[in-house]
Amino acid sequence: MQYDVTTPEEYLKALDADWRRETLLQLREIITSQAPELAEGIDYKMLSYRDAKDIVFGLNAQKHYVSFYVGNASTIDPDGSLLAGLDHGKGCIRFKKSTTVANTGIAEFIARAAELNRRGVDIGC
């Protein structure tokens, strides 16, 4: 879904009070704790987390899932162990209603992505 907002606060207020909001807030908390140096903003009508060069992460509540965008997941998790059991493509990880964030390796995945980004490793597409 696209939200016509200009700030993260407006984005969060626009979300329905359902499982997608809760999932998105859990992912947001992991991102902000693992990568506090990233600035939260709005890009492409969704939450974004960027450094001085580019967007590192994106979050968006869709109709049937929450999307977590990262450049190239296989650069961050080459053997796929951190994303095991998650619905994902090259750069998008989808959290459906039945997925419990705490029961996944996403926190370690985000921590690894943030560390690679800090070291200047290109994690983009």
Contacts in CASP RR format, 6 or more apart in sequence:
PFRMAT RR
TARGET T0000
AUTHOR 0000-0000-0000
METHOD contacts of the structure
MODEL  1
MQYDVTTPEEYLKALDADWRRETLLQLREIITSQAPELAEGIDYKMLSYR
DAKDIVFGLNAQKHYVSFYVGNASTIDPDGSLLAGLDHGKGCIRFKKSTT
VANTGIAEFIARAAELNRRGVDIGC
1 60 0 8 1.000
1 61 0 8 1.000
1 62 0 8 1.000
1 63 0 8 1.000
2 45 0 8 1.000
2 46 0 8 1.000
3 10 0 8 1.000
3 11 0 8 1.000
3 14 0 8 1.000
3 15 0 8 1.000
3 45 0 8 1.000
3 46 0 8 1.000
4 45 0 8 1.000
5 11 0 8 1.000
5 14 0 8 1.000
5 42 0 8 1.000
5 45 0 8 1.000
6 42 0 8 1.000
7 41 0 8 1.000
7 42 0 8 1.000
8 40 0 8 1.000
8 41 0 8 1.000
8 42 0 8 1.000
8 47 0 8 1.000
10 42 0 8 1.000
11 42 0 8 1.000
11 46 0 8 1.000
11 47 0 8 1.000
12 21 0 8 1.000
12 25 0 8 1.000
15 21 0 8 1.000
15 24 0 8 1.000
15 61 0 8 1.000
16 61 0 8 1.000
19 97 0 8 1.000
20 61 0 8 1.000
20 62 0 8 1.000
20 65 0 8 1.000
20 66 0 8 1.000
21 61 0 8 1.000
23 66 0 8 1.000
23 95 0 8 1.000
23 99 0 8 1.000
23 101 0 8 1.000
24 47 0 8 1.000
24 59 0 8 1.000
24 61 0 8 1.000
24 66 0 8 1.000
26 101 0 8 1.000
26 102 0 8 1.000
27 59 0 8 1.000
27 66 0 8 1.000
27 68 0 8 1.000
27 95 0 8 1.000
27 101 0 8 1.000
27 106 0 8 1.000
28 40 0 8 1.000
28 47 0 8 1.000
28 59 0 8 1.000
30 101 0 8 1.000
30 106 0 8 1.000
30 107 0 8 1.000
30 110 0 8 1.000
31 38 0 8 1.000
31 49 0 8 1.000
31 57 0 8 1.000
31 59 0 8 1.000
31 110 0 8 1.000
32 38 0 8 1.000
32 40 0 8 1.000
34 107 0 8 1.000
34 110 0 8 1.000
34 111 0 8 1.000
34 114 0 8 1.000
35 49 0 8 1.000
35 56 0 8 1.000
35 57 0 8 1.000
35 110 0 8 1.000
35 113 0 8 1.000
35 114 0 8 1.000
35 117 0 8 1.000
37 51 0 8 1.000
37 118 0 8 1.000
38 49 0 8 1.000
38 50 0 8 1.000
38 51 0 8 1.000
38 56 0 8 1.000
38 57 0 8 1.000
38 114 0 8 1.000
39 49 0 8 1.000
39 50 0 8 1.000
39 51 0 8 1.000
40 47 0 8 1.000
40 48 0 8 1.000
40 49 0 8 1.000
41 47 0 8 1.000
41 48 0 8 1.000
41 49 0 8 1.000
41 50 0 8 1.000
42 48 0 8 1.000
43 50 0 8 1.000
43 55 0 8 1.000
43 58 0 8 1.000
45 60 0 8 1.000
46 58 0 8 1.000
46 59 0 8 1.000
46 60 0 8 1.000
46 67 0 8 1.000
46 69 0 8 1.000
47 58 0 8 1.000
47 59 0 8 1.000
47 60 0 8 1.000
48 55 0 8 1.000
48 57 0 8 1.000
48 58 0 8 1.000
48 59 0 8 1.000
49 55 0 8 1.000
49 56 0 8 1.000
49 57 0 8 1.000
49 58 0 8 1.000
49 59 0 8 1.000
50 56 0 8 1.000
51 117 0 8 1.000
56 70 0 8 1.000
56 113 0 8 1.000
56 114 0 8 1.000
56 117 0 8 1.000
56 123 0 8 1.000
57 68 0 8 1.000
57 69 0 8 1.000
57 70 0 8 1.000
57 110 0 8 1.000
57 113 0 8 1.000
58 67 0 8 1.000
58 68 0 8 1.000
58 69 0 8 1.000
58 70 0 8 1.000
59 66 0 8 1.000
59 67 0 8 1.000
59 68 0 8 1.000
59 69 0 8 1.000
60 66 0 8 1.000
60 67 0 8 1.000
60 69 0 8 1.000
61 67 0 8 1.000
62 94 0 8 1.000
64 96 0 8 1.000
64 97 0 8 1.000
65 87 0 8 1.000
65 94 0 8 1.000
65 95 0 8 1.000
65 96 0 8 1.000
65 97 0 8 1.000
66 94 0 8 1.000
66 95 0 8 1.000
67 92 0 8 1.000
67 93 0 8 1.000
67 94 0 8 1.000
67 95 0 8 1.000
68 92 0 8 1.000
68 93 0 8 1.000
68 94 0 8 1.000
68 95 0 8 1.000
68 106 0 8 1.000
69 91 0 8 1.000
69 92 0 8 1.000
69 93 0 8 1.000
70 76 0 8 1.000
70 91 0 8 1.000
70 92 0 8 1.000
70 93 0 8 1.000
70 113 0 8 1.000
70 123 0 8 1.000
70 124 0 8 1.000
71 90 0 8 1.000
71 91 0 8 1.000
71 123 0 8 1.000
71 124 0 8 1.000
71 125 0 8 1.000
72 90 0 8 1.000
72 91 0 8 1.000
72 123 0 8 1.000
72 124 0 8 1.000
72 125 0 8 1.000
73 80 0 8 1.000
73 83 0 8 1.000
73 88 0 8 1.000
73 89 0 8 1.000
73 90 0 8 1.000
73 91 0 8 1.000
73 93 0 8 1.000
73 109 0 8 1.000
74 80 0 8 1.000
74 90 0 8 1.000
75 116 0 8 1.000
75 121 0 8 1.000
75 122 0 8 1.000
75 123 0 8 1.000
75 124 0 8 1.000
76 82 0 8 1.000
76 109 0 8 1.000
76 112 0 8 1.000
76 113 0 8 1.000
76 116 0 8 1.000
76 123 0 8 1.000
77 83 0 8 1.000
77 109 0 8 1.000
77 112 0 8 1.000
82 105 0 8 1.000
82 106 0 8 1.000
82 108 0 8 1.000
82 109 0 8 1.000
82 112 0 8 1.000
83 93 0 8 1.000
83 104 0 8 1.000
83 105 0 8 1.000
83 106 0 8 1.000
83 109 0 8 1.000
84 105 0 8 1.000
85 104 0 8 1.000
86 93 0 8 1.000
86 94 0 8 1.000
86 95 0 8 1.000
86 99 0 8 1.000
86 104 0 8 1.000
86 106 0 8 1.000
87 93 0 8 1.000
87 94 0 8 1.000
87 95 0 8 1.000
87 96 0 8 1.000
87 99 0 8 1.000
88 94 0 8 1.000
90 125 0 8 1.000
91 125 0 8 1.000
93 106 0 8 1.000
95 101 0 8 1.000
113 123 0 8 1.000
116 123 0 8 1.000
117 123 0 8 1.000
END
